[in-house]
Amino acid sequence: MIPHERSLVEKLKDQPFALIGVNSDRDKSYYAQQQQEMGVSWRSFWCGDKGTGGPIPTKWGVTGWPTIYILDHKGVIRFKNLRNEKMEEAVEKLLEEMKNGD
């Protein structure tokens, strides 16, 4: 998914859009290496050495990876687990709603 996420970040760089990642690799140095090698330019948080049992996935109730939440400008989860084009369509819908004051 990272190549699509990278293109979405580039496409929406001048829009009120942020992509935030959470990585469950237990080895922080591996995580940092992969982040650099794959060109992750957006904020990405490390779950800690408990991996999928760390505080972020536990608080958000994440039981499978990847889990995708798409939030609107008010912080409300509007979509969950959309991928690729459907994810992009949902983000564009929310940007349009925001633009129109909905």
N, C-alpha and C positions, 0 to 999 in steps of 0.2 A: 504494500500500500504506500510505502514511502515515496516512490516516484510520482504517483498521482497526488499525494499530499504536497510534495514539493512544487508541482506545477500549479496546484490550487493556491498555494501561498504566493507564488510569483504572479499569477493572474489577478489576485485580489489585493496586491500590495498597497494600492492606493485607496482601498475600501476600509470601512470600519469592521475589520475581520481579524480574528486571531485564532491560530491553531495552537493547541497546547497538547503535548504528549506526555504520557506516563509510561515509563519503561520498567518492566518487571525482572530484568536480568539481575541475578543475585550478585554478580561480579561487577563492581562499579567501573573498573578499568576497561573491561570488555565492553560495557555499555558506552563509555566515552569514546572508545575506538570505533565502534559501530556507528555511533552518531556522526562522527567526523567522516568516516569512509562513505556513508550513505548520503552525506550532504544535508543533514537535518539542520535547518537554519532557524527553526522556531523553538520556543521554549519547550523543554522536555524534562520532566522531573523523574528522578530515580526513586523507586519504591523502597529502597533499602535492602539490606541483606536478607530480609524475609521474603523477597520476591513478591509473588502473587498474594502472600499473606501479610504484606506490609500495610502501613496505615492508610495509604490512599485507596487501594482497591477495597480494603475492609470497610472504610467509611462510605464509599460509593456503592458498595454491594456488587462489585465486579467479580464474576465467577468464571468468565471466559475471556480469552484474548484473541484478537483485539475486541474491545468494547468501545463503541463510538457514541458519544453524546453530542448533540448539536443544540446549543443554547441560543436563545434570542438575546437582544441587547439588554433585556431586563434580568437576565440570568436564569430564565425559565427553560427547562429541558423541553424542547419541542419535538425532537426526533431522536431515535436511538438505533444504532447499528445499521445505518445506511452506508453503502460503500460506493466508491467510484462515481459514476455519473449521477446516481440518485443522491449521493451526499452533496455533490456540487449543486444539483437542482434545489435541494432543501436550503442550502446556504444562500443561493441567489434569491429564493423566495423570501427568506427572512430579511435580506438586504433591501429588497423591493418594499416589503412591508414597512421597514424602518424609514425608508425614503419617503413613503406616502403617509407616514405618521400613524400607521395602524397600530 
